[in-house]
């Protein structure tokens, strides 16, 4: 008797973590069925572009027989609002500046130049 091994399933491309793409595309190998969020499986092969997803957390899954893998990601299509809360007014000859700023998005990251 020859034992059969489950086919390897791998997600090759697609968002991982945060994305601003509400219709992301995933490419994968070994897949025969896919699901997004719920465990409602649909036939798929090599690539899947999702329907429009709402902002928030999502899970893409792909399986082939007993082998399954998944990828969690978060859609965020709303740009944060950044506010300069205070700092030098630019009318002095200072060589350094103190600037205070904030965002309405607590997960926002800032880059200053």
DARA-V855266 format. One record per pair of residues at least 12 apart in sequence whose C-alpha atoms are under 10 Angstrom apart, sorted by the first residue. I is the first residue (numbers start at 1). GAP is how many residues later the second one is. D is the distance in Angstrom with one decimal. If there is no record, write none. Layout:
BEGIN
I&GAP&D / I&GAP&D
END
This chain:
BEGIN
5&61&9.3 / 5&62&9.4 / 6&24&9.8 / 6&58&7.7 / 6&59&6.7 / 6&60&6.0 / 6&61&5.8 / 6&62&9.6 / 7&22&9.6 / 7&23&6.4 / 7&24&8.8 / 7&56&9.2 / 7&57&6.6 / 7&58&7.5 / 7&59&8.0 / 7&60&6.3 / 7&61&9.3 / 8&21&7.8 / 8&22&6.0 / 8&23&8.7 / 8&55&9.0 / 8&56&7.9 / 8&57&9.8 / 8&58&9.5 / 8&59&6.4 / 8&60&8.2 / 8&61&9.2 / 9&19&7.4 / 9&20&5.7 / 9&21&4.6 / 9&22&6.1 / 9&23&9.4 / 9&53&7.3 / 9&54&6.5 / 9&55&6.8 / 9&56&9.7 / 9&57&9.8 / 9&58&6.2 / 9&59&6.2 / 9&60&6.4 / 9&61&9.5 / 10&17&8.8 / 10&18&5.5 / 10&19&5.3 / 10&20&6.7 / 10&21&7.9 / 10&52&8.1 / 10&53&9.0 / 10&57&9.5 / 10&58&8.3 / 10&59&6.6 / 10&60&8.6 / 11&15&7.1 / 11&16&6.1 / 11&17&4.2 / 11&18&6.6 / 11&19&8.9 / 11&20&8.9 / 11&35&9.3 / 11&36&9.5 / 11&49&9.3 / 11&50&8.7 / 11&51&7.7 / 11&57&9.9 / 11&58&7.4 / 11&59&7.5 / 11&60&7.7 / 12&14&7.3 / 12&15&5.4 / 12&16&4.9 / 12&17&7.2 / 12&34&9.4 / 12&35&9.6 / 13&12&7.8 / 13&13&5.3 / 13&14&5.1 / 13&15&7.0 / 13&34&9.2 / 14&12&4.4 / 14&13&6.7 / 14&14&9.0 / 14&33&9.7 / 14&34&9.5 / 14&35&9.4 / 14&46&9.3 / 14&57&8.5 / 14&59&9.1 / 15&45&9.6 / 15&56&8.0 / 15&57&8.2 / 15&58&6.2 / 15&59&8.3 / 15&60&9.1 / 16&43&9.8 / 16&44&10.0 / 16&55&6.6 / 16&56&6.3 / 16&57&5.1 / 16&58&7.9 / 17&40&9.1 / 17&41&9.8 / 17&54&8.7 / 17&55&6.7 / 17&56&4.5 / 17&57&5.8 / 17&58&8.6 / 18&38&9.4 / 18&39&9.0 / 18&54&9.3 / 18&55&5.9 / 18&56&4.8 / 18&57&6.1 / 18&58&6.9 / 18&59&9.9 / 19&36&9.6 / 19&37&10.0 / 19&54&7.3 / 19&55&6.1 / 19&56&5.1 / 19&57&6.1 / 19&58&7.8 / 20&35&8.7 / 20&54&8.3 / 20&55&5.5 / 20&56&5.0 / 20&57&4.7 / 20&58&7.9 / 20&59&9.0 / 21&31&8.9 / 21&32&8.7 / 21&34&9.5 / 21&53&9.5 / 21&54&6.5 / 21&55&7.7 / 21&56&7.0 / 22&27&10.0 / 22&28&8.2 / 22&29&8.0 / 22&30&5.4 / 22&31&5.1 / 22&32&6.9 / 22&33&7.5 / 22&34&9.9 / 22&52&9.4 / 22&53&6.1 / 22&54&7.9 / 22&55&7.1 / 23&25&9.8 / 23&26&6.3 / 23&27&5.2 / 23&28&5.8 / 23&29&4.9 / 23&30&6.3 / 23&31&9.5 / 23&52&9.1 / 24&24&8.4 / 24&25&5.7 / 24&26&5.9 / 24&27&8.3 / 24&28&8.4 / 24&29&8.6 / 24&51&9.1 / 25&22&7.0 / 25&23&5.5 / 25&24&4.1 / 25&25&6.4 / 25&26&9.7 / 26&20&8.3 / 26&21&5.6 / 26&22&5.3 / 26&23&6.3 / 26&24&8.3 / 26&34&8.4 / 26&35&10.0 / 26&36&9.9 / 26&45&9.7 / 27&18&8.7 / 27&19&5.5 / 27&20&4.3 / 27&21&6.5 / 27&22&8.8 / 28&16&9.7 / 28&17&7.8 / 28&18&5.1 / 28&19&6.2 / 28&20&8.6 / 28&34&7.9 / 28&35&9.9 / 28&41&9.9 / 29&16&7.9 / 29&17&5.8 / 29&18&8.7 / 29&33&9.1 / 29&34&9.6 / 29&35&9.5 / 30&15&8.0 / 30&16&7.7 / 30&32&8.5 / 30&33&7.5 / 30&34&6.2 / 30&35&9.6 / 30&37&8.8 / 30&38&9.3 / 31&12&8.6 / 31&13&6.7 / 31&14&5.9 / 31&15&6.8 / 31&16&9.1 / 31&30&9.4 / 31&31&5.7 / 31&32&5.2 / 31&33&5.0 / 31&34&8.7 / 31&36&8.8 / 31&37&8.3 / 31&38&9.4 / 32&12&5.3 / 32&13&5.8 / 32&14&8.5 / 32&30&7.3 / 32&31&6.1 / 32&32&5.1 / 32&33&7.9 / 33&12&7.5 / 33&28&8.3 / 33&29&5.7 / 33&30&5.4 / 33&31&6.5 / 33&32&8.8 / 33&35&9.4 / 34&13&9.7 / 34&14&8.1 / 34&26&7.4 / 34&27&5.5 / 34&28&4.4 / 34&29&6.5 / 34&30&9.1 / 34&34&9.5 / 34&35&9.9 / 34&36&9.5 / 35&13&9.7 / 35&15&9.4 / 35&24&8.1 / 35&25&5.9 / 35&26&5.2 / 35&27&6.6 / 35&28&8.9 / 35&35&9.3 / 36&14&7.6 / 36&15&9.3 / 36&17&9.5 / 36&22&7.1 / 36&23&5.7 / 36&24&4.6 / 36&25&6.3 / 36&26&9.0 / 36&34&9.4 / 36&35&9.7 / 36&36&9.8 / 37&16&10.0 / 37&20&8.8 / 37&21&5.6 / 37&22&4.9 / 37&23&6.4 / 37&24&8.0 / 37&35&9.2 / 38&20&9.3 / 38&21&8.2 / 38&22&9.1 / 38&23&9.3 / 39&20&9.8 / 39&21&9.7 / 39&22&8.3 / 40&21&9.9 / 41&20&8.8 / 41&21&8.6 / 41&22&8.9 / 42&20&9.5 / 43&19&9.7 / 43&20&9.8 / 44&18&8.4 / 44&19&9.5 / 45&17&9.5 / 48&12&9.8 / 48&14&9.9 / 53&21&9.8 / 53&22&7.4 / 53&23&9.9 / 54&20&9.4 / 54&21&7.0 / 54&22&8.4 / 54&23&8.8 / 55&19&7.1 / 55&20&4.7 / 55&21&5.1 / 55&22&6.5 / 55&23&8.3 / 56&17&8.4 / 56&18&5.3 / 56&19&5.3 / 56&20&6.5 / 56&21&9.4 / 57&15&7.3 / 57&16&5.9 / 57&17&4.3 / 57&18&6.5 / 57&19&8.9 / 58&13&8.5 / 58&14&5.8 / 58&15&5.4 / 58&16&5.9 / 58&17&7.6 / 59&12&5.7 / 59&13&4.4 / 59&14&6.3 / 59&15&8.6 / 60&12&6.5 / 60&13&8.1 / 78&27&9.5 / 79&25&9.7 / 79&26&8.6 / 79&29&9.2 / 80&22&9.9 / 80&23&6.4 / 80&24&6.1 / 80&25&5.5 / 80&26&9.0 / 80&27&9.2 / 80&28&6.9 / 80&29&9.8 / 81&21&8.4 / 81&22&5.5 / 81&23&5.7 / 81&24&7.3 / 81&27&9.3 / 82&19&7.0 / 82&20&5.7 / 82&21&4.5 / 82&22&6.9 / 82&23&8.5 / 82&26&8.9 / 82&28&9.2 / 83&17&8.6 / 83&18&5.5 / 83&19&5.3 / 83&20&6.1 / 83&21&8.5 / 84&15&7.3 / 84&16&6.0 / 84&17&4.3 / 84&18&6.6 / 84&19&8.9 / 85&14&7.6 / 85&15&5.1 / 85&16&4.9 / 85&17&6.9 / 85&18&9.9 / 86&12&8.1 / 86&13&5.7 / 86&14&5.0 / 86&15&7.0 / 86&16&10.0 / 87&12&4.1 / 87&13&6.0 / 87&14&8.8 / 88&12&9.6 / 99&13&9.9
END
